[in-house]
Amino acid sequence: MTERKNIDERSLTPEEKWERATIANNFIFYKVMRHNPDVCKELLEILLEIEIDRIEMRGEEVIETDFGSKGIRLDIYAKNEKDAYNIELQTTDTKELAERARYYQGTIDVDCLKSGQTYKELKNSYVIFICIPDIFQKGLPCYHFENICLEDNSLRLNDRAYKIFYIADNYDKILNEKQKEFLKLVAGQKAGDNFSKKVARLAEDAKHNTQWKRQYMEWERQRAYDFENGKEAGIEIGKEVGISLGAEQKAVEAARSFYANGVSIELISKSLNMTPEQVKEIVKDLVPVV
């Protein structure tokens, strides 16, 4: 597993975060891939080990479904005549990536299948998570999922829906050298081959884009505001419920408020001195802001 400097991200200013950012930063990853479709196409070919004719980057990564249904915002969403690709960069284990992958795939299907088309016209759907930690804790560098028959594992449903999780921390176990070099870069190691060097260079170039830097600063400040707002909301809830509320109950209400405002389970557990399992139990009936 890759060793990293133990830096508390919360103690860094937005400017310091920007200076330290690499391709493993969601904002940088999005900008590099979104504005370099040839690089995104090559990454898809490396990860899926296939040749891709062409891709079209979707103009807007937010997909809204019916009124009242939960919309989604995808990191990278690309399509061609027969395939739909979604790539997500995940730096922490939020304990709900399996459910997110399921929901993303279903929403992408709704987006791709137009009125009057048959189900056979559904595109091959690839939801790809590039994770830093091993969220399944089985020591594998990559986990491929597709629907199979439990009674006969040789029988595949062939619904052409694929969920794939790459684990950067386990890059040294992967056999495909191009995949290994890219995951190694995500894990914070020096770029090795031509493609990973190109990605690393583009990530550095992105940090010199003043407009993107300004967007990132605004994004980080909004996140900090939302976090503080969630904290204040938790305190206010405690006051509203009653002055006799103990510290434990206030922590429960604060955890629920943080989660509803999009704060990760990992950060909530650290901030409120709870275990991730305790936080998950507290917020299990809530839907976070994505």
C-alpha angles and dihedrals in degrees: 000000000000116000116225134187109264098241121161102226090201090066093058125090119234088254091054091048090051093050091050094044120123133173085286088071110098093222094049092044091052094048095046095048097037094052097038106051091169089060091046090051091050091049091052090050091051095047096043096035092226137112115251121203097206142324134212117213110225110244094226124030094202113096116194120194128184121337108277094022122112113261122208137220113212124204094218124004121178134165143183133178096293108014140058119199130194121182120189126186112213121186097176137036105250091179093235104073093114091056091044091052090051093049094044092052093050093047092049089052090054090049093050101044111075128201111283095022121120124239089249087067092065111123123243101266124215120184108185125188117193101200128184098204123050098255092185095045094217096119096244123138092217136020119200119194131190133150115275135168112265092209093051115021091193089067114086123193089223093209087144093233114134130184116191129182119193117196115212093191089062096047093124090066097056118102100204104088096207092051090047094053093049094047089046089056092049089050089059100261127131117278112260114181132040096265096050090045089053091050092047090050092049090049090054092045089052090059090060092057104104094199092053091046090054091048090050092049091052091046093050093046090050090051090050090048092049090049093051090043089053090049092051090046089054091052092047091050088054091053093047094050091053144295090251093066111128126226091260094057092045089052090052092052092045091051091052091048093048092050093048088053093054101262112149122250090239093055092044091052092051094045096048098034094243132131117253088244091057091050092048091054092049095050100033093115095048131089113219126222108259 
